[in-house]
Amino acid sequence: MDPFSQIVTLLKPRAVFWRVVEAHDDWTIRFLPSQIVVFGQMIAGSARVERDDGAALTLAAGDFLLMPAPPPWTIAGGGGGPAVDFKAAMDDPGQLLSARPNPAITRFIAGNFAFSPANADLVARLMLPVVHVRAGGTLSARLRSLLAAVGDEALADRPGRSLVLDRLLEVLLIEALRDRPDTLSGAQSGLLAGLADPKIGKSLRLIHADAGRAWTVATLASAIGMSRSAFAARFTHIIGMTPIDYLAHWRITLAKEALATSKLPMTEIAEIAGYQSVSAFSTGFKRATGFSPRFYVQSLAT
């Protein structure tokens, strides 16, 4: 399994909430800060997104938006209007509608994704603060088809609509993430940029294929045909951490998953994390997570 597939498998993404929102004429919806990954797809009309950190963008029909742990933000259509809290708008959708004949109609899907609590921190390594997939841009045929299918299904009244949309949104998340290095600007660093780089991508695949091996910067550099110094500098520049730090982080990630989902003995989990003894593993795990392995397992059950 390639590194991206491994990480997505550990994340276990699922769309836990989505709603088709309709707004008329001039309107504004206000969102509070959150620690979740929010998404939206514009079905009809257009809207402006403005975040309190200064980031802003315009969503056209068909565009898809992802934001992990966003600060307070707004989405507005037409000339804007008094801000309505999102939860209040969901409780009373009429606040966004107009009694005027032939109003300008905006429709979009708004929702959020949930991930496995044990590995939710991996999201930050896959996503930019704002991922904007433009339907009118240069997209893969698969991504363009998914964007169209989500919009079509959201407006339909077919049996199984919710189930189909849930699955489509999950696949769309994965496609949007892995399409990023080629289609989205500003994505020249991070895991996906590393996988797109021939040399660094090969080193990442080696690490993920055999995380328990006693890798060093020298052995990784030799395996991909680079000098030790050039490899270390390039890996750190693209990934944002040194090769050994990345290896250690990935080993702890695998250990967290094993602790959360398996009944493996601690000796085997220690080996997965590249440690020769349970005591050394416990010390390293606590240093990385703030919990001992046993307390970590207990914390997942609470």
N, C-alpha and C positions, 0 to 999 in steps of 0.2 A: 504494500500500500504506500502511495506517495505521501510526502509530508503534509501537504494540504489536506488530503483525504483523512489522514490520521487525526489532524487537529479538528476538522469538522465532525468526525465521528466522536471525538471526546467531548466536543461542545454540545452535541445532541440538540441542535437548534429546533425550536418549534414556535409557531405563531400562536401566542396565548391570548391575544386580543386583536380584533380588527373590527372596524365599523365603516360603512359607506356613509360619508358625510355630504349633505347637499347644502349649499349656501347661495343666497340670491343677492345680486346687486353689490352693494358696498358692505363689507363685513371684515371682522378681525377675530381670530381665536388666539387666546393666550395659553401657553403651556408652562407649567412649573418645572423647575429642574428635576432631573431624575437620574437614576443609576441603571436604567434599562436601555436597550437598543430600540429606538423608535423608528418606524418606517412610514412612508406614505407613497401613494401613487396617484398622480393626477389623471382622472378619467376624462373630464370635460372642463373646458375653460382653462384659466391660468391663475397663478397665485404667487405672492412674494413671501419668502421666508426670511425673517430677520432674527438673529440670535443676539443675546445681550453681550456676547463677547465680540461683536462687531461683524461676524460673518453674515453674509446675505446672498441670496440667490433667487432666481425666478424659475418657477416650475411651469412647464408647458404641458399640454395634454399628452399623456403617455409617459411622462418623466417619472422616475423612481428615486426616492430619497431614503438614505440610511443615516442615522446619527446615534453613535454610542454615548450614553451618559451626557446628554446635552444640557447646557445651562438654560435658564429661562429663554423662551423664544416665542415668536408669533408667526402666524400664517394669515395673510390677508388677501382679499380679492377686491376688484373694482377700485374705488377710491379709499378703501379702508373704512373703518367705522369703530364705534366704541368696542373695546376688547371684551370678549365673552370668554370666561374660563372654560376650558375644554370639557371638564366634567359636568359643568352646568349646561353646556350645549348638548351633551349626550343625554342628560336627564330631560331637557326641554329643547328638542331640535327646532321648534318653532321660532326660537330666538334668532336663527340664522336665515329665516325665510321672509319673503316680502309678499304683501297683499296686492302689490301693483300688478297690472296685467303685463304679460310677456317679460318677466324679469330676466336679467342676465344670470344664467345658471352655472354654478361651479360644482363639480362633483369630484371627490377624491376618497381614496381609502386611507384611513389612519389606523395605526396599530403598533404593537410592540412584540418583540421576540424575547423568549426566555432561553436560557442555556443551562447546562449542567452546573450546579453550584460549585462542584469540585474544581471545574476548569474554566469558569467564566472569565478569569483574568486573561485567557488567551485571546479574547475578543479584541483587546487593545492592540495586539500584534497583527491583526488582520485588517483592521479598519482605520481609515483616516477619520478625523473628527466629523467631517461631512463627506458622504459618498453620494454624488449626484449622477445618476445614469440618465442621459438624455435620449429620449426615444427617437429624436430627429438626428442623432449623431451617428457615428460609424460604429455600429454594434454587430456582434455576432448574430447569425440567423437565429440561433437558439434563444438568445436573450431578447431579441426583438419579438419572437413568437411568444415568449413567456409574458412579456409586458402586455401584449395584445390579449392573451388568454386571460390574464388576471382581470383586466378591465372588462372584458366580455362577461366573465363569470360573475363579477361583482354586481352587474346590472341585470343578470338573468334571474329567473325564478324557477330554476330546475331542481328536481329532487337531488339531495346530496350536495347542494351548493356550498354549504359551510365546510364540509369535508374536503371537497375539491379545492376550494380556495386555500384552506390550511396547507394542503400539500403543494399547491402552486407557489404559495408565498415562501415556503421553506426552500424549494428548488430555486426560486428567484433570488433569495438571499445568497445562496451558494454561487449561482451564476454571476451575480453582481460583484461578489468578492473576488472571484478568480478572474473575472474579466478586467479588473481594475488596472493592472500594469500596462495594458495595451490601450485602454480607452479613456482613462481618467488622468487628468494632469495632476502634478504634485505627488505622484506615487512612486518616487524614485528610491525610497527606502522602506525597510520593513521586510517581513517574511516573504510576501508575494513578489516583491521586487527582487529579493534574493533568489527565489525559485526561478525567476525569469532570466537571471544571469547564468550563462553556461557554466562557469567555474564555481561560483558560490552555490548555485543550485545543485551541482554534483556533490559538493561537500555536505549540504543539508540532507540530501538523500542518503549519503553514507551514514551520517549521524542517526538519522531516523530508522534506517534499516538495522542498525546494530548499536543501540544506545549503551549497552553494557560493556562494549569494547573499551579498552584503555586508550582512547584516542588522545593524541597530543596535537598541538598546532603543527608540529613537524610531520607527523604521519598523515594528517589530513592534507597538508600542503603537497606532500609527495604524491598522494593518491590522485590529486587533481592536476598535477603537473605545474605547480607554482612554487616560487620560493617562499620560505617561511614568512619573511617579513612582508612581502607583497600580499600574500594570502591573508595574514592577520589584519593588515591595514584595510584591505578591500572588504573583508567580511565585516569588520567593525563598522566601516563607513555605511555599508548597505543595510545590515541587520540591526545596527544600533547597540550591539554588545559584542564582546570578544567571542571567538569560537568556543573557548572553554567555558565561559559564562553561559553561552547558549546551550552547550551540552549539559551543564549542571542543571539549568532551568528545565530542560526537556526531561531529564531523568526524574526530577522531582515531580513534574507533571504526570509522568507515567506512574510514579509511586502513589500519587494522590488518587489517580483513577483506580489503581489496584486496591488501595485501602477502601475506597468508596464502593466498589462494585464486586469485589472478589473475597473469597475466604482463604486466599493464599497465606501460608505461614510467613512470619515476618522475615525469616531468613531469605525466602525467595523474593520478597518485595525489596529487600535490601540489595539483592543482586541486580534486580531490574534497575535500581537507581545507581548502580555502579559502585556499591560499597561492599567491602569484604567482610564486614561484621555488622550485626544488628545494632550494637552500641554506637558505632561510627555513623550508621545510617540515621539513628535517632537524633544524634547531635546535629548532623547536617540538615535533616528535615526540619528540626526546630529552628535552626538558624534561618532557613529559607521561608518558613511559613509562620513562625511564632508559636507553633503547637508541636507537642510530641506526637508521634504517629498514633498512639492509642487515644490521646485526647482529641486528635483530629477526627478520628472515626466517631468518637462520642459526640463531637460538635455537629456532625452531619445528621445525627439522629434527633437532635433537639429542634 
